[in-house]
């Protein structure tokens, strides 16, 4: 049979009808964009033994107590309960200086307080400079018996051959499918501001230690967060050393960064001190690239007292035991202070500082008393004074030490501390400090008098100071030779209590021991 042939036009019509009869392929289904991971980072720092709420004297319109470990734990538990589900996670960090500073923190050399901190449920805790205040053995005991999740990547053996093996350099924590490397860092200058035993170790420069840790973590994590006890200025430097950092959680400088600060793309946060606030960072993170898409920071005031049963019963029980142990020794009234009590300023003596320096100069039968202003940790007010007040004023276990210094050594020490700065760093007794300022308001010249006479560079003076300064703290008494010294073994605050017992009521001297030349 002869095949039927279609005319071109007929062929096209038939082809068109066939194509129309076949349904067109459906357009590709719209792909849902993956939702970002929402990571909440809660952070504290410089808790300094603040187990109990404290009076918020900075709030002028009402009397209120804020903070304390129970309120910290309540807030953390609340956020953990609220922020659950796929793509959500909570990370809880502390920036160091755990226990030193209160009677509760001092119980059994800080061990029970750190156990209470651990019960809060931190994921990682930086080691602060004050963790070294009692020496290395007490610190290692805390790390062993309380087992905090401590991290410190720049603490190395005396020969700098390796890190110490008694603290982890970093921790890898997984939240919502995100692997987070928390790298601990403590300020490189720590050996000069704490117990002299810390000088047997090497504190590696912070940027170098971070780079070393980053190389070790490169294939193991999606995000690196330095957890530092270095202060905001060092945190800024870390951000400059590695601009790819998205977040730095800090401590040490007691800075209340209400919404954080930024250095390039890096968000730097810190939550003041004394457990009065908890910092909260909200990170929105791309689940594919693991890049931070958005970051915000704020501080949460802890004014509200918990109602009903505590959310963390273990923390509440531990705080109750700490308070009872401390109150037994600390609640006694030991004397009265009369006022007014001048707080001092950048270039003026503090009345309380004058009293402290006077008491240990006289108590040690010395000609001169020198105390570091940074060691005075509380502003006292007129009225009854308890042993707790003295402890909070001078919380560190420093004793009175008598040095025999030539006038030249004395001048070298004071000049080294004051030249080029714009504030008084020392509280003195038996001595007056004259100073001249340059055009920028910095001290450019110092003159010392003792007993109204200029310091004789060749004469030997008996100088009473505290063991922290005598051991090289704050780099005040730094010599290339030994100087005669006697450690009396008497705690500074015990001398103050003795003075109160003898006099009953003390009016701290308000005279200014700094004089502009």
Protein Blocks (a to p, Z undefined) as FASTA:
>chain_A
ZZddddfklmmmmmmmmmmmpccddddddddddddddddddddehklopabacddfkbmk
bccdeejjklmmmmmmmmmmmmgcehiacddddeejjlgopfklmggghlmmmmmmmmno
pabdcddfklmmnojklmmmmmmmnopabddfkbccfklpaccfkbcfbdcddeehiacd
ddddddfklmmmccfklmmpccddfklmmmmmmmmmmmmcfbdcddddebjklmmmmmmm
mmmbmbdcdehjopacfkopaehjbccddehehhlaccdddddddfklopafbdcddddd
dfbccehjdfblmlmmmmmmmmmmmmmmmmpcfbdcdddddebifkbccfklmmmmmmmm
mmnopabdcddfklpcbdcdeddddfklmmmmmmcccdcddddddfklmmmmmmmmmgop
abdfbdcehiacdddddfkopafbdcddeehiacdfkbccdddddfklmnopahlagcfb
dcddddehiafklmmmmmmmmnopacddfbdfbdcZZ
